[in-house]
Amino acid sequence: MGKKLKSTTKICLLNSLPNDIVLKIASSLQVADVCKLSSSSRFWREICESDCIWKALYRKRWPEIVSDHEDSSAHDSQSHQGWRKIYRCKHEEMAIKAASIIKYVEENSRFDTIEINCLEEAIGYLDSEKFGIIDVKLLFLRPEVSVLVNLMGLFYCWLVDGVPLTEESLLEALEMAGISERQVWVKWWMNNQDEGIPRDKLVSLKGLAARYRGGKVVDVFRRGLIGEFPVKISAVNLSPRHGFAKLQTWGNF
């Protein structure tokens, strides 16, 4: 009873705030939270459906391409649905592209092992399609896809210029997704793959994220990506297969 009363009191206090402050608060939330908040009351539904909220969410997720829709959304401004619709369409577009690259990684993971040049091609595709850090977190750092897909997402965050990243935010994303303890087995050959004994290392996604600015395995990845020597990565402790899992959605935008 006490918790319910406190929650109701907080909502009442928010409802009494000036409209511009309420809009600023809502704009700072994640999409999933905006969708949940919109279902809590008529007041919040009207706030969370407003055009400025969804424009801010779009800017946060795709800052480089937001200007493409500035003019096209002007006609919808009175309905307060323009940017909400644009956001939903863009999310669906990125989800379809993500599904194709997930399929590519899965198809090139024979016996759950992939060569690093295949991941390099996948990363190049993500870069060309302007995937942002939020896209990576939502679409690739998920438990429903393989750890090799998760690893591709980490590589992208490490290697692509313009992707805003901190060690803390990446570790937090892995923890929230429940994939931080997933492991991969890294194998590399300092010379030709047909010569000599390979070196190898077992490492978790959390361990990689914590050392992405340095560390032996990260250095192996970087050198492998520029073709210095062959590198293969294998998934470890696989959970039951989900197939090509349906990509996550967040309410009825």
N, C-alpha and C positions, 0 to 999 in steps of 0.2 A: 504494500500500500504506500509506504514511504517513498520507494523508488518511482512509482507511478506518479505520485504527487510532484516530486522533484522534476520529472520529465515534463509534466504538464506546465509547471511553472516556467521552465526554460523556454518552452514553445511560446507561452504568453509573452514573455519578455522579448523574444525575437519578433513577435508580431507587432510589438509596440515601437520597434525601431523605425527610424526614417527609411523611406523606400530605397534611397540610393545605397544606404549601408546594407540593407537586406540583400540587394542585388549583388553587391560586392562580395558578401559572405557566400552567397550561392555560387557565384562565378569561380570561387576558389576551390570548390569541391570537385571530386572526381565524378565522372559521368554516372557511375553506379549509384553514388550517394545522391546525386541530383534526381535520378529516377525514383529512388526510394523516398526522398523528401517530398517529391511531387504528389505521392500517394497518401501523404499524412493528413492533408486538409485541403479545402478549396483555396484558401489563401496561398498555401505553398504551391499548389498546382498552377495557379495563375503566375506566380513568380517564376517557377521553374520552367514554364513553357515560353517565357518571354524571349524575344529575339536576341537581346543583348547577352543573355546567359549563354546561349548556344554559340553565338559569335565568339565570345571569350573562350569557350571550351575548344572551339575549332582553332582559334589562334594559338592556344596552348599546345595543341596536339600537332598541328601542321602550320607552323609560323611562316614557312617559306612559300606556301602556296595559297595562303588565305586571300591575297589580293585578287586571285583569279575569279573569285565569286562576289567581289564587292558590288559590282554593278548588277549582276544577275539576281541578287537577293533584294535589291531595292524595291521591286514591285511587290514583294511579299511582306514588307515591313509592317504594314497595317494589320495583317493577320497574326503577327507575332509567331509565325511558323517558318519563315524563310530559312534562317540559319539552322534551325532544328532539323529541317528536311535535308538541307545541304550536308549537315554533319552525319545524319543517318546514311545517306547515299555514299558519302566518302568512306565511312566505316565499312559498309558492305563491300565497296570496291577494294579496300585494303585487305579485308578478310578473304576475298576470293584470290587475290594475289598471294596472300600468305599461304592459303591452302595449296596452291600450285607449287610453291617453293618447299613446303613441308613434304609434299608428295615426291618432289625431286630428291630431297635428302633421304627419304625412306627408301626410294627405289635404288639409290646408289649406296645403300648400307647393307651390302651383302654379308650375311651372318652377323648382322649388327656391328659391322666394322666399316668405316669410311676413310677414304684417303683425303688428305688435307686439301688437295687441289679441287675436289668436289665442293668442299665447304667454301673455298675461295670463290668459285663460280656463283654459289648461292649468295654470298656476301655482296658480290658485284651487282647482282640483280636487285638486292635490297637497296643498295646505294642508288642505282639508276632510277628506282621507283620512289625514292625519297621517303623511305620508312623512317619515322622518328623514334625517339626513345620510348614514347608511350605506346606506339605500335608494337615495338619489340616486347615490352613488358606484357601487353595484353594478348599478343598473338603467338609469341614464341617461348616466353618464360612461363610455361604452363605444365602441370603434371600430366595432362592428357596426351601430350606429344612425347617423342622419345628424348632421351638425354642428349642425343646427338643434335637434335633440333635446338634444344636448350643451349648447347654449346655454340652453335652457329649464332644464336642471339648474343651471347657473350662476346664472341669474336667481332661481331658487327659493332658493338659498343666500344670495344677496344680500338678498332682500326679505322673507323670512318670519321673523317673530320666533320665537325659541326654537330655531332651527337653529344648533347650535354650529359655529362656523367660524373658521378663521384663514387668512390668506393663504398661509402655508406649507403647511398641510394640503391646501388646495385645489390648489395648484400640484403638490404631490406626487401627488395623486390623478390629475391630468391626465397627468403624466409616466408614472406606472405604467400607465395605460390606453393610453398611446401616442397621445393625441389633442391634446397641448399645442400642436402646430404647425398644427392645423386652423384654417382662416380663414373669416371671414364678411365680406361687403360690406354696410355699413350705409348706408342712404340716408334722409335726412329733409328735410322741408320746414318752414321756420320759419313760413310762413303756410299758406294753403290749398294742397292738393296740386296743384290745377289752375292755380295761379298761381306764377310765378317759376321759378328754376332750383334743383333740389334740391342739397343738400350731401351729400357722401359720404365714407366712410372705410373702408379695408381694415384689419382687425384680426384677430389670432390669439386663440385661447382663452387661451393663456398670457399674452398681453398684457393681456387683460381681467381675468384672475384677479389679476395683479400690481397692477392699478390699481382694484380694485373699490371701494375707499373714496374714490376720486376719479378725475378724468380726464374729458376731453371726451366720449368715446363713452359712458362709463358714465352721465354726466349726461344725454346724449341719450336713452339707454334709460329712465332714470328719468322724464324729462319726457314721453316718449312713452307710458309706461305709465299716467300720470295724464291722458292725453288732451290734452296741451298742443299737440302737433302730430303729423302722421302720420310713422310710421317703418316702413320695410321692411328686412328682412334677407335676404340671399341667400347660399346656400352657395357656397364657392369650392374649386377643386381637388378635385372630387368623385372618390372612389374608386368602383370598380364597385359597383352596387347589390347588396345582399344581400336585398332584400325585407324583410319583417318578421321579422328574425332571431329565432331561438329564444333566449329569455332564459337567461342563464347559471345553471348549477346547481353546487353544490359537494359532490361525493361523495354518498354515501347517508346523509345526515344521521343 
